[in-house]
Amino acid sequence: MSTAVVTPDRRARALPRFGGFSLTFLGLELRRMLRNRRTVIFTLILPPLFFLIFGSQESYRTESVGHGNVTAYILVSMAVYGAMLATTSGGATVAVERALGWSRQLRLTPLKPMAYVAIKVLVAMTLGLLAVAVVLAVGSRSGAEMDGVVWVESALIAWLGSVVFAAFGLFMGYLLPSENVMQILGPVLALLAFAGGLFVPLSDSGLFATIAKFTPMYGLASIARAPLTGDGLTFAACANLVIWCAIFVTGSALLFRRDTKRT
């Protein structure tokens, strides 16, 4: 009597394409983010509200700066601030998922770590794009004046450059195992914004101006405002953005590996 040998179907065990990355998963993550009322208020309402409070004065509308007016200068700053809040919030949600055990469950699936990180970054960047769009829409109806190309250039720089804060959010999300991570990061982000000259223009010299050049916000704020002011890009601003992005990406990867080894 012969014994039948069952050969396992390799196709049934095949790993998903792109490490498990899918538009369906991305859409679910984005909807879950937007259902969080605290996140929506914090990232989509607070920056345009700050702009209306600090940037809509009549004197600012008539005072020119480079290729626009002072209102536009404040508008670009608030667009950067909104993108920073949004991308950091998107990345920092990993802290909540870790506290709830969701990250542990995902690691039991075929989802690859890089696919998971890519989805988190894309969600954060999508939220950042919405934040920039809302701020610019409010500003366009509140006296901000810039050359047409400046609107596009500043918006793209504010959005794409905020990837450094998506990495920052992931880094802090793994560093702070707390469900209230954004309550901790909120004051930190405000401090970084002040230190980087986002709320108050920096002087050309002095101790505060020197310290500001080493903060994570300085590079992105300077580059985003360059099309408006016409000052051009500086090596210090570009180096600041690249170096801080590298620090946060490397830190996120190291903390992710450490977190994975625990399970």
C-alpha positions as CSV (number, residue, x, y, z in Angstrom):
1,M,0.0,0.0,0.0
2,S,1.5,3.3,-1.1
3,T,1.4,6.4,0.9
4,A,0.5,9.7,-0.8
5,V,2.9,12.5,-0.3
6,V,1.2,15.9,-0.1
7,T,3.3,18.7,-1.6
8,P,2.5,22.1,-0.1
9,D,1.3,24.7,-2.5
10,R,4.0,27.3,-2.6
11,R,1.6,29.9,-4.1
12,A,-0.6,29.7,-1.0
13,R,2.4,30.8,1.1
14,A,3.7,33.4,-1.3
15,L,4.4,36.7,0.3
16,P,2.2,39.6,-0.8
17,R,3.5,42.0,-3.4
18,F,5.5,45.1,-2.3
19,G,5.9,43.6,1.1
20,G,2.2,44.0,1.9
21,F,1.9,47.6,0.8
22,S,-1.5,48.3,-0.7
23,L,-3.7,51.3,-1.4
24,T,-6.5,49.7,0.6
25,F,-4.4,49.6,3.7
26,L,-3.2,53.2,3.0
27,G,-6.8,54.3,2.6
28,L,-7.8,52.7,5.9
29,E,-5.0,54.3,7.7
30,L,-5.8,57.7,6.3
31,R,-9.5,57.4,7.2
32,R,-8.6,56.3,10.7
33,M,-6.4,59.3,11.1
34,L,-9.0,61.8,9.9
35,R,-11.6,60.3,12.3
36,N,-9.5,61.5,15.2
37,R,-11.1,64.8,16.0
38,R,-8.1,65.9,18.2
39,T,-5.8,65.4,15.2
40,V,-8.0,67.3,12.8
41,I,-8.4,70.3,15.1
42,F,-4.7,70.3,16.0
43,T,-3.4,70.1,12.4
44,L,-6.1,71.5,10.1
45,I,-7.7,74.3,12.2
46,L,-5.0,75.6,14.5
47,P,-2.5,76.8,11.9
48,P,-5.1,78.8,9.8
49,L,-6.5,80.2,13.1
50,F,-3.0,81.4,14.1
51,F,-2.6,83.0,10.6
52,L,-5.9,84.9,11.0
53,I,-4.8,86.1,14.5
54,F,-1.3,87.2,13.6
55,G,-1.2,87.8,9.9
56,S,-4.4,89.5,8.8
57,Q,-3.7,93.0,10.1
58,E,-4.3,95.7,7.6
59,S,-0.8,97.1,7.9
60,Y,0.7,93.8,6.9
61,R,-1.4,93.7,3.7
62,T,0.1,97.0,2.5
63,E,3.8,96.3,3.5
64,S,5.8,94.5,0.9
65,V,8.3,91.7,1.3
66,G,10.2,90.4,-1.7
67,H,7.6,89.1,-4.2
68,G,4.6,89.6,-1.9
69,N,3.5,91.3,1.3
70,V,4.0,90.7,5.0
71,T,0.7,88.8,5.2
72,A,2.1,86.3,2.7
73,Y,5.3,86.0,4.7
74,I,3.3,85.0,7.8
75,L,1.1,82.7,5.6
76,V,4.1,80.7,4.4
77,S,5.3,80.4,8.0
78,M,1.9,79.1,9.1
79,A,1.8,76.7,6.1
80,V,5.2,75.2,7.3
81,Y,3.8,75.1,10.8
82,G,0.7,73.2,9.7
83,A,2.7,70.8,7.6
84,M,5.0,70.2,10.6
85,L,2.1,69.5,13.0
86,A,0.3,67.2,10.5
87,T,3.3,65.1,9.5
88,T,4.5,64.8,13.1
89,S,1.0,63.7,14.2
90,G,0.8,61.2,11.4
91,G,4.1,59.7,12.3
92,A,3.5,59.7,16.0
93,T,0.4,57.6,15.8
94,V,2.7,54.6,16.0
95,A,2.9,55.3,19.8
96,V,-0.8,54.7,20.1
97,E,-0.6,51.6,18.0
98,R,2.2,50.2,20.2
99,A,0.2,51.0,23.4
100,L,-2.9,49.2,22.0
101,G,-0.9,46.2,20.8
102,W,-1.8,46.9,17.1
103,S,1.9,47.0,16.1
104,R,2.4,43.6,17.7
105,Q,-0.5,42.2,15.7
106,L,0.8,43.6,12.4
107,R,4.2,41.9,13.0
108,L,2.4,38.6,13.0
109,T,1.2,39.3,9.4
110,P,3.3,39.1,6.2
111,L,3.5,42.9,6.2
112,K,7.1,43.9,5.8
113,P,8.6,46.6,8.1
114,M,9.5,48.9,5.2
115,A,6.0,48.7,3.8
116,Y,4.6,49.6,7.2
117,V,6.9,52.6,7.5
118,A,6.2,53.7,3.9
119,I,2.4,53.6,4.7
120,K,2.9,55.7,7.8
121,V,5.0,58.3,6.0
122,L,2.5,58.5,3.1
123,V,-0.4,59.0,5.6
124,A,1.6,61.7,7.4
125,M,2.5,63.4,4.1
126,T,-1.1,63.3,2.9
127,L,-2.2,64.9,6.1
128,G,0.6,67.5,5.7
129,L,-0.7,68.3,2.2
130,L,-4.2,68.9,3.5
131,A,-2.8,71.2,6.2
132,V,-0.8,73.3,3.7
133,A,-3.8,73.5,1.4
134,V,-6.2,74.7,4.1
135,V,-3.7,77.4,5.3
136,L,-3.2,78.7,1.8
137,A,-6.9,78.7,1.0
138,V,-7.6,80.8,4.1
139,G,-4.7,83.1,3.3
140,S,-5.7,83.6,-0.3
141,R,-9.0,85.1,0.9
142,S,-7.4,87.1,3.8
143,G,-5.1,89.5,2.0
144,A,-2.0,87.4,1.3
145,E,-0.4,88.5,-2.0
146,M,2.4,86.7,-3.8
147,D,3.5,86.1,-7.4
148,G,1.7,83.1,-8.9
149,V,4.8,80.9,-9.1
150,V,5.7,81.8,-5.5
151,W,2.4,80.3,-4.2
152,V,3.2,77.0,-5.9
153,E,6.9,76.9,-4.9
154,S,6.4,77.8,-1.3
155,A,3.5,75.3,-0.9
156,L,5.5,72.4,-2.5
157,I,8.6,73.2,-0.3
158,A,6.5,73.4,2.9
159,W,4.9,70.1,2.1
160,L,7.8,68.1,0.7
161,G,10.2,69.4,3.2
162,S,7.9,68.4,6.1
163,V,9.0,64.8,5.5
164,V,11.7,65.5,8.0
165,F,8.9,65.9,10.6
166,A,7.2,62.7,9.5
167,A,10.4,61.0,10.4
168,F,10.5,63.0,13.6
169,G,7.0,61.8,14.5
170,L,8.0,58.1,13.9
171,F,11.1,58.6,16.0
172,M,9.2,60.1,18.9
173,G,6.4,57.5,18.5
174,Y,8.9,54.7,19.1
175,L,10.7,56.7,21.8
176,L,7.6,57.7,23.8
177,P,5.3,54.7,24.4
178,S,2.4,56.9,25.3
179,E,-1.2,57.3,24.1
180,N,-0.9,61.0,24.8
181,V,2.2,61.4,22.7
182,M,0.9,64.5,20.9
183,Q,0.2,66.2,24.2
184,I,3.9,65.8,24.9
185,L,4.9,66.8,21.4
186,G,2.6,69.8,21.1
187,P,4.7,72.1,23.4
188,V,7.9,70.6,21.9
189,L,6.8,71.6,18.3
190,A,5.8,75.1,19.5
191,L,9.2,75.5,21.1
192,L,10.9,74.3,17.9
193,A,8.8,76.7,15.8
194,F,9.8,79.7,18.0
195,A,13.5,78.6,18.1
196,G,13.6,78.2,14.4
197,G,12.2,81.6,13.6
198,L,8.8,80.5,12.4
199,F,6.7,82.8,14.6
200,V,9.3,85.6,15.1
201,P,11.7,86.6,12.3
202,L,15.3,86.0,13.2
203,S,17.9,88.8,13.3
204,D,21.0,88.5,11.2
205,S,23.3,88.1,14.1
206,G,23.3,87.4,17.8
207,L,23.2,84.4,20.1
208,F,19.6,83.5,19.4
209,A,20.1,83.6,15.6
210,T,23.1,81.4,15.9
211,I,21.3,78.8,18.0
212,A,18.3,78.9,15.7
213,K,20.4,77.6,12.8
214,F,20.9,74.3,14.6
215,T,17.2,73.6,15.3
216,P,15.2,71.3,13.0
217,M,12.8,74.0,11.9
218,Y,15.3,76.5,10.7
219,G,16.2,74.8,7.4
220,L,12.6,74.1,6.3
221,A,11.3,77.6,7.3
222,S,14.2,79.4,5.5
223,I,13.9,77.3,2.3
224,A,10.1,77.6,2.1
225,R,10.2,81.4,2.5
226,A,13.1,81.8,-0.1
227,P,10.8,82.1,-3.1
228,L,8.9,84.9,-1.5
229,T,11.8,86.9,0.0
230,G,14.0,86.3,-3.0
231,D,17.0,85.7,-0.7
232,G,17.9,82.4,-2.4
233,L,18.9,79.2,-0.8
234,T,21.8,79.0,1.7
235,F,24.1,76.1,2.4
236,A,23.3,76.4,6.1
237,A,19.5,75.9,5.5
238,C,19.9,73.0,3.1
239,A,22.4,71.3,5.3
240,N,20.2,71.7,8.3
241,L,17.2,70.1,6.5
242,V,19.3,67.1,5.2
243,I,21.1,66.5,8.5
244,W,18.0,66.5,10.7
245,C,16.2,64.3,8.2
246,A,19.1,61.8,8.3
247,I,19.1,61.9,12.1
248,F,15.4,61.2,12.5
249,V,15.3,58.5,9.8
250,T,18.2,56.7,11.3
251,G,16.8,57.0,14.8
252,S,13.4,55.7,13.7
253,A,15.1,52.7,12.0
254,L,17.1,51.9,15.1
255,L,14.2,52.2,17.4
256,F,12.0,50.2,15.1
257,R,14.5,47.3,15.1
258,R,14.8,47.5,18.9
259,D,11.0,47.4,19.2
260,T,10.7,44.4,16.8
261,K,13.2,42.4,18.8
262,R,11.0,42.5,21.8
263,T,8.4,40.2,20.2
